[in-house]
Amino acid sequence: MYYHVHAELRTAHELGEELLRVAHRWQEPMLLHQAHHALGITTTDRGVFVDALGHLEQAVTLYAPAQHGAHLALSVYDTGVICRAFAAHNLWYLGYPDQAAQRNQEALALAQELAHPYSSAGTFGLAATCAALRREWHRAEERAEAVIALSREHSFSYFLAWGMIMRGWALSAQGRHDEGLAQLQQGLAAYRATGAAVLQTYWCVLLAEALSKAEQTEAGLRILDEALATISTSGEHRSEAELYRLRGELLQQTGSGGPYTTSGQSSPEACFQQALAIARQQQAKSLELRAATSLARLRQQQGKRAAARQLLALVYGWFTEGFDTVDLQEARVLLEVLA
């Protein structure tokens, strides 16, 4: 990847912008591809999903398979593969889960064709994450196991840790709470040992979910608050809405508003409202749907059924695909209950 610690995200983005200016000046397709690739990745982590997708799709258009060796020389992995995989993430965030799955399959197919181990490990890792975003637990586990096997064969410590994190989360999501949490925590320790800090806020989302399922709610809340406290300095906003939404869910589990923390949100409703506002600002319709579903459930419990249905129906009605995904199915069931 282009950067490995939080403090370098802004620097990496600035370097990407400078590379794009140089590439336009020289009108060099390979440099243009690399610039859009770099900006697509950093802009994804900054949570600017529309711009990120634009950069990544530009990079895919400029990708020249005949120059595969040159791509590897510049980036270690094949950038055409990775851009497709990152595009899948952004398509999901923006509310297109079926298109995300299609882009993800394209990345996997290209990785198989190229048979470049490091590119394949990265693609499987991103594919596992894409499956997790779609809440496809079995597929996330399958992709994570592929990452682990390939990484052990080739001694890819970074992607081995990534695979362990994803497999641990998938096991926890499928009911194997203690085993899953243990492997997730082991993967996180291995990940930090590599010196990497990219995706730390997303890993905190997964860890908080697993802690909650293992009935360690207070520990989950501490993880979420620590993650929220780092965002202003790290600039990593891709998971910010989910951090607030999960905080609201975990506060509900405790049965109280909880202490006032660095997140500035002390009640479940305040957390859900903040998650909703951030998702809307990012145009992240999938995250908006999750936040609206959580808030609608809370309003249902408060006896505000009409307000709950109005809120959720507005977001649900925007979607044109992905109706077989867990998020949309849960929203539809709740709407039927509220009718």
C-alpha positions, 0 to 999 in steps of 0.5 A: 500500500502507499502508506503504513501509519496514520500520520502519513495518510494526508502526506500520501494524498498530497503526493498523489495529487502532485503525481496527478499534476505531473502526469497531466503535464507530461500526458503520460498514461502510466503516470496518470494511472498510478496517480489515480490509483494512489488517490483512489486508495487514500481518498477511500480511507478519507471517506470521500467515496464519490471522488475515490470511485472516480479516481479508481474507475479512471485508473481502471480505464487507463490500466494497460494489461500489456504493461503488467511488469511496469505496474509491478515495478512501480507498485509491488502489486498489480494496480489494475487488480487492486483498483478494481477491488477498492472500487468494489468497496466504494460502490458498496459504501455509495449504495450499490452492493450488487455492482460492488460484488461484480467489481469484486469478481472482476478483481478476483478473476484478473488476479487469478489470470495474472497469478502474481502471489502478492497481488492475489493476497491483496485481492483476497484480503480486499475481497474478504473485506468486501464480503464483510461489508455486505455481511456475507459471513461465510464468504468473508471466512472463505476469502480470509482463509485464502489470504492466510494460506497464500500469505503463509506460503509466501511469508506475507506477514501483512496480509497474513495478519489481515486474513486472521483479522477477517477470519476471526470476525467471520467466526464471531459473526457466525456464533463462534464468539470466543474462538473468533474474538481470540483470532481477531485479537491475535491478527490485530497484534500481528498487524500492529507488529508489521508497523501498519496502521491503515484501516485501524478504525475499520478493524475497531469496528470489527473488534467492537462487534466481536466484543459485543457478541462475546458479551464484553460490551464495556470493552467494545465501547472503550475500543470505539471511543479510542477509535473516534478519538483518533479520527481528527488526527488520522484523517481516516473517516471511512468507518466514522459513521459505523463507529458512532452507530455501533456506539449507539448499539452498544450503549443500548446493550448496557441499558444506560446512556453511559459516560460522556466521552471523547466522542461527544455522544452520551446517548444511543439516539445521539450516536445514531443521529451523528452516524446518520449525519456523517453518512449523508455528508459522505453520500454513503447510502449503505451506511445511512441505511444501517444508521436509519435502521438502528434509529428506527428500531430505537424510535419503535421502542419509544412508541414513535412508529410513524416517525420510525417508518418515515425515516427508514422508508425514505432511505430504503426507497432510494435503493435500486439493487442489493435487495438480497443483502442482509442490510436491505432484508432487515430494513424491509422486515422492520418496515413491514413491522412498522406498517 
